[in-house]
Amino acid sequence: MFQKKKGIDIVVEIGGIKTYEAAIQLFETRLDETHLSRIKEIKHPEIVTKVANAIAMCEPDAVFVNTGSESDRRFIREMALKNGEESLLPMEGHTIHYDLKEEQGRIIDRTFYIANEDEDISSLANRIDREKALVDVQDKMSGIMKGKTMVIGFYIRGPIGSPSSNPALEITSSAYVCHSAEILYRNAFYHFDKEVDRLGHFYTNIHSEGLNRSEDLPNARVYMDRSYQTTYSVNCTYAGNTLLLKKGNHRFSVDRAVYENRGNELSEHMFITGIEGPEGRITWFTGAAPSGCGKTTTAMAGNYFVGDDLAQMWIDENGSLRSINPECGIFGIVEDVNWEGDPNLMELLRKPGTEVIWSNVLIDENGVPHWTGNGEDPPPKGFNFQGEWERGMTDKDGKEVPISHPNARCTLTSSALANYSDKAEDPQGVETRVVTYSGRDSDTMPPVWATKNPDHGVVIGASIVSAATATEVGATGIKRAPWANAPFIPGALGDYMDTQFTFFGNEKIAEDKRPVMAGLNYFLTDEARGGTSKTLLGEKRDVKVWLSWLERHVYNEVDVIKTPIGNLPTFDDLKGLFQSIINKNYTKELYDRQFSLYVDNIVTRIDMQIEAYRKEKHIPETIFRVLKEQKDRLLELKEKYGPIVMPSQLEENNALVD
């Protein structure tokens, strides 16, 4: 059973600082006058001793306490350039960072949860026992910052004053990591003590890139100590492995939702966006999708942007589901970002006025970034994630080297977006009325469908299937991606699933405020619906219509076709929305191809989920009941209409059932 503060606290064991007084003594010998006066602003004994032990363990030559002032931010940017972690680009405020060519994503094979003997760890994750982790952290991180400057940042994951925010320390020798943190998170130096007292906890992240050499990557490690809410990261630079305020602390937040406040809050891998409905009505959405599966595109498609990656959710005293974004910036994949699908983001990437950290894209001879799928003519040559590049070059296996890595990123502040909503800084979050789940599904599910009740909604989340993406080093093929959150679930999947059913079924949610839960699928292909092409059966801009249909569904302003998997839109409603939302003529032929149920494919998907979840511990029987109900009714449809059931046949079946 998972317990907080069980076993030794590794950094305290290595650093040896046990009291507030001993911590202050260490500061007085290691910090200059300016930064000593700053750290003394922090009075909370646990915070102070944590910082002191990080210094004692890593042994930096200097310590910089970052208050978030403009002069401190300027120092960090200049340090990143001086260290060679970033380079200036001609466009003002733009820099380029390259990770090691072998480290272009999360190193899942070298990422571990530190566990006590009797703790369950997710079956999808790596485990290391606490005593062994102590030895390895001591070996790899003792003295790792000799010759370097340690930067200590005090952040909060969410608006100050929100019931679902999480204070977090970022302690690192990488100026690139600090620079990224300043864009992506809210520096809360002057509020940190009070926020820790108010919320009763904080997270700690300790990182050093070491010598930043390819030969050190076999010894790269990311450790997450759930008991002490502390991460350790060493010998790596990619932000997903080093800026552990992000996915590392997201994991701790998942633990808090599952083991400390089950049924009342969630920590999800979800966007938050607002869709404008009739007469200026704003309806707020959250939605889960694995990286590379349209999450940022969906967030940007909204009229009012709050976040593109993470969401903290809770039920307020009025029975509303509320959501905040732990972040205030975007660390977004740029592949396929272009003027057609992402005009708001392209404005910031291609025009001056916004600070941007690029990573692992190609920089041409004129200092201009280029990436795969940007819709622009590629340059003949340049420098990218693997070194010098020219058009048509191949790697050692004869495979063409892309212009940019599939996981190439841009980092920028959310407030620069034209559709940014100031609700992003509201401590009470936004009232969430739609929750979506999507993967990368070429041949099975329709573009959009809504569930009949919360249990069926949770099952959509549990059943996400996706192609492996470039965010995970070494991952290939098709895989299950429960809630798009599976890599970030520390404990047993059964515990997490029970949390989902309990939360969305919570009687505290007012009946007239229960969210519509839905599936989205942008990746259905022509060949999967009788064609010969691998192209998508639809366009990127269609997402606005699918979201608009769901927005109207909340208020019962559209008709639905009831099916075993959920409610489908009618052709007449979609035709009108396509015309009014994106000025596109939507044909009956395309509708029939997109929304026919290919029963055998869906049943195969259901069987895969049942088989996989039967292997897990303590999985709630609800999921098996829902999946069996769906399968049985799908097979009834097949017996009546055959393996491909057209929307008109589904409507006919509705009439017979009703």
C-alpha positions, -999 to 999 in steps of 0.1 A, spaced: 0 0 0 14 34 -10 23 57 20 38 91 22 71 97 39 78 60 43 115 48 44 145 70 41 144 103 22 173 97 -2 186 133 -6 185 138 32 204 106 37 231 116 13 233 153 22 231 146 60 213 179 68 186 171 93 177 205 109 168 240 99 198 253 118 222 230 100 207 241 67 213 278 75 249 270 85 255 253 51 240 282 33 263 306 51 293 287 38 281 280 2 261 311 -8 272 346 -15 256 375 4 229 382 -23 217 347 -25 220 340 12 196 369 19 172 354 -7 172 319 6 166 333 41 133 346 28 121 310 29 112 300 64 95 266 61 119 242 77 111 213 53 118 234 22 150 248 36 164 214 46 155 199 12 174 227 -6 203 224 17 206 186 12 205 191 -26 234 215 -23 253 191 0 248 162 -24 255 179 -57 283 202 -45 279 231 -69 306 259 -71 279 285 -69 242 288 -60 218 311 -77 184 316 -60 159 326 -88 132 351 -76 116 353 -111 126 390 -115 134 402 -150 171 405 -141 171 369 -128 154 357 -160 179 376 -181 208 360 -161 194 326 -168 189 333 -205 225 346 -207 238 316 -188 221 292 -213 239 310 -241 272 311 -223 270 274 -215 262 265 -251 228 250 -241 211 275 -264 221 296 -293 206 329 -305 186 330 -337 181 362 -358 145 367 -347 145 386 -315 137 364 -284 142 331 -303 169 306 -294 176 270 -304 184 241 -281 196 207 -293 194 176 -271 219 147 -277 209 129 -309 203 97 -290 181 115 -264 152 130 -284 124 118 -261 116 103 -227 140 76 -217 114 52 -205 138 23 -202 159 43 -177 130 59 -158 121 43 -124 97 47 -95 115 43 -62 94 19 -42 91 5 -7 88 -33 -3 50 -35 -1 41 -9 -27 23 -17 -59 38 0 -90 20 4 -123 26 -27 -145 35 -3 -173 64 12 -154 99 3 -141 105 -2 -104 136 1 -82 137 -7 -45 146 22 -22 179 8 -9 192 2 -44 180 36 -55 200 52 -26 232 36 -38 226 46 -74 216 82 -67 246 86 -44 269 71 -70 256 92 -99 247 125 -82 272 131 -55 294 160 -66 277 161 -100 276 199 -100 312 206 -92 323 233 -116 287 244 -122 261 268 -109 231 254 -92 199 273 -99 170 270 -74 135 280 -86 103 282 -66 73 275 -87 36 266 -85 18 243 -108 -14 262 -112 -27 296 -102 -18 309 -68 -47 304 -45 -63 275 -64 -73 244 -44 -57 221 -69 -23 239 -74 10 222 -64 41 241 -52 74 227 -66 111 233 -64 133 230 -95 169 225 -86 192 221 -116 226 230 -131 210 234 -166 202 270 -176 181 256 -204 159 237 -179 156 270 -158 148 290 -189 121 265 -199 107 265 -164 104 303 -164 83 302 -195 62 271 -186 55 277 -149 46 305 -125 75 316 -104 62 318 -69 93 327 -49 75 354 -28 44 332 -22 61 298 -18 60 295 20 24 306 22 13 282 -6 31 253 10 14 260 43 -20 264 26 -18 232 5 3 211 30 29 198 5 54 206 -21 74 187 -48 112 187 -53 131 182 -85 169 177 -86 186 175 -120 220 178 -135 230 172 -171 265 161 -160 290 163 -188 263 161 -215 280 135 -236 265 107 -257 287 81 -239 271 90 -206 235 83 -218 236 46 -207 241 60 -172 212 85 -176 185 80 -150 152 95 -140 140 84 -105 107 94 -89 104 90 -52 66 90 -46 70 88 -8 89 120 -6 75 136 -38 111 141 -51 125 134 -85 162 128 -94 174 133 -130 210 129 -142 231 127 -174 202 139 -197 189 171 -213 156 165 -231 130 185 -211 107 155 -207 135 139 -187 148 170 -169 121 196 -164 104 173 -140 80 200 -129 61 187 -159 56 149 -162 75 140 -130 53 162 -108 23 152 -128 29 117 -116 29 129 -80 -3 148 -86 -19 116 -100 -9 99 -67 -25 127 -47 -58 122 -66 -58 84 -64 -45 79 -28 -53 111 -9 -85 125 -24 -101 97 -44 -133 107 -61 -130 144 -55 -101 154 -78 -82 142 -109 -48 149 -124 -50 143 -162 -29 145 -194 -55 168 -209 -60 201 -228 -84 228 -216 -102 249 -242 -134 270 -246 -157 266 -275 -181 294 -284 -217 284 -290 -248 302 -301 -252 338 -288 -216 340 -275 -220 311 -250 -187 296 -239 -185 259 -231 -153 245 -216 -137 213 -227 -109 191 -213 -95 163 -234 -70 135 -233 -48 124 -262 -13 108 -262 15 130 -275 13 134 -313 -24 126 -314 -39 161 -318 -41 174 -283 -24 207 -290 -43 211 -323 -76 206 -304 -67 230 -277 -57 256 -304 -90 250 -323 -109 264 -293 -120 300 -292 -105 304 -257 -72 287 -249 -63 277 -213 -39 247 -218 -27 221 -242 -12 193 -221 -22 190 -184 -53 195 -163 -60 195 -126 -97 188 -120 -120 189 -89 -156 191 -79 -166 224 -63 -192 231 -36 -218 239 -62 -215 206 -79 -195 218 -109 -164 201 -123 -136 227 -124 -103 225 -142 -70 245 -141 -39 242 -162 -8 235 -140 13 253 -166 13 288 -181 32 279 -213 34 255 -242 60 228 -247 45 217 -280 54 193 -308 59 213 -340 56 185 -366 26 193 -388 20 227 -372 11 249 -402 -9 279 -412 -39 258 -423 -44 240 -390 -27 262 -364 -28 299 -374 -26 312 -339 5 293 -331 21 300 -364 17 338 -358 40 335 -328 65 311 -344 69 331 -377 66 367 -365 86 387 -340 73 396 -305 73 363 -286 101 346 -268 105 310 -282 129 282 -273 131 259 -303 144 223 -298 156 198 -324 143 216 -355 164 224 -386 180 259 -387 189 270 -422 218 292 -433 197 323 -425 190 312 -390 153 303 -397 137 273 -381 121 246 -403 102 215 -394 83 186 -410 48 194 -420 50 232 -418 36 236 -453 65 256 -464 93 249 -490 122 232 -471 157 247 -475 183 227 -493 205 224 -462 210 234 -426 217 220 -392 193 198 -372 190 173 -344 216 149 -359 241 175 -372 247 189 -407 217 182 -430 210 184 -467 179 175 -487 178 138 -496 205 126 -471 201 92 -456 212 75 -424 234 44 -419 204 22 -427 195 40 -459 165 58 -444 160 94 -453 168 118 -425 138 141 -418 142 178 -418 133 178 -380 129 152 -354 93 140 -349 95 151 -313 110 186 -321 94 212 -299 87 249 -293 85 264 -259 66 297 -254 42 315 -231 5 308 -235 -5 344 -229 10 353 -263 -17 334 -281 -45 354 -298 -71 330 -284 -56 330 -248 -82 333 -221 -74 351 -188 -95 323 -172 -62 305 -172 -51 325 -141 -84 321 -123 -78 301 -91 -113 286 -94 -106 273 -129 -132 269 -156 -165 250 -153 -159 219 -175 -189 205 -195 -172 182 -220 -145 156 -215 -130 140 -246 -106 111 -253 -87 103 -285 -59 83 -299 -43 76 -333 -69 52 -347 -68 46 -385 -95 20 -390 -120 16 -361 -138 44 -344 -158 73 -360 -146 109 -358 -168 118 -328 -193 100 -304 -207 108 -270 -215 84 -242 -248 78 -226 -235 79 -190 -203 85 -170 -193 48 -167 -193 45 -205 -172 77 -206 -146 63 -183 -144 32 -205 -136 53 -236 -107 68 -216 -96 33 -205 -97 20 -241 -76 46 -260 -54 29 -286 -26 47 -303 4 44 -325 36 48 -305 50 83 -309 85 99 -309 80 112 -274 93 78 -260 128 67 -271 127 32 -285 89 28 -285 73 14 -317 41 -1 -330 5 1 -318 -2 2 -281 -29 7 -256 -28 42 -240 -53 43 -211 -66 79 -206 -34 90 -225 -21 90 -189 -7 55 -185 30 65 -185 23 89 -157 3 66 -134 26 55 -106 4 30 -88 -18 1 -98 -40 7 -129 -69 -7 -110 -66 20 -83 -65 47 -110 -95 32 -128 -115 31 -96 -106 68 -91 -120 76 -126 -153 57 -120 -157 73 -85 -149 108 -97 -172 110 -127 -199 90 -109 -197 112 -78 -231 123 -65 -216 157 -57 -217 165 -94 -250 183 -100 -271 164 -126 -275 195 -148 -237 200 -147 -225 164 -155 -200 166 -184 -207 151 -217 -180 124 -221 -169 116 -257 -145 100 -281 -126 118 -309 -107 103 -338 -89 125 -363 -70 96 -379 -95 75 -398 -81 68 -432 -96 65 -467 -84 29 -472 -101 19 -439 -134 29 -453 -132 13 -488 -108 36 -505 -73 30 -518 -54 59 -502 -37 62 -468 -48 98 -466 -70 109 -438 -108 107 -443 -113 144 -435 -93 175 -429 -75 190 -399 -99 219 -398 -128 195 -393 -120 193 -356 -138 226 -351 -170 209 -363 -166 179 -340 -161 202 -310 -190 224 -320 -213 194 -322 -203 183 -287 -209 218 -275 -245 217 -287 -249 182 -273 -243 196 -238 -275 217 -242 -295 190 -261 -295 213 -292 -287 184 -317 -303 151 -325 -284 119 -318 -283 83 -332 -281 59 -303 -256 30 -308 -238 5 -286 -207 26 -285 -226 59 -277 -245 87 -295 -236 96 -330 -244 129 -348 -270 130 -375 -261 141 -411 -284 171 -411 -268 186 -379 -233 180 -392 -241 194 -426 -253 226 -410 -224 229 -387 -198 223 -414 -214 251 -434 -217 276 -405 -184 268 -387 -159 262 -415 -178 271 -446 -174 236 -460 -199 215 -480 -202 182 -461 -215 153 -482 -237 124 -473 -212 100 -489 -184 112 -465 -208 111 -436 -217 75 -443 -181 65 -446 -171 82 -414 -200 72 -392 -207 36 -403 -198 11 -376 -173 -15 -387 -184 -40 -361 -156 -66 -364 -130 -39 -359 -147 -25 -328 -153 -60 -313 -116 -69 -319 -107 -37 -300 -131 -46 -272 -116 -81 -269 -81 -66 -267 -91 -44 -238 -108 -72 -219 -78 -95 -223 -54 -68 -213 -73 -56 -182 -80 -92 -170 -42 -94 -164 -42 -64 -141 -49 -65 -103 -81 -51 -88 -96 -38 -120 -132 -27 -113 -158 -50 -127 -176 -20 -142 -153 -19 -172 -159 -55 -180 -197 -50 -177 -197 -20 -200 -175 -37 -226 -196 -69 -226 -227 -48 -230 -213 -30 -260 -200 -62 -276 -232 -81 -272 -252 -52 -287 -227 -48 -316 -230 -85 -324 -268 -81 -324 -265 -53 -350 -241 -74 -370 -266 -103 -371 -293 -79 -383 -274 -58 -408 -240 -74 -414 -204 -64 -404 -208 -28 -417 -237 -9 -402 -247 23 -419 -260 54 -401 -294 49 -418 -296 14 -404 -286 26 -370 -315 51 -372 -338 23 -383 -327 2 -353 -333 32 -330 -369 34 -343 -374 -3 -337 -360 -2 -302 -379 29 -292 
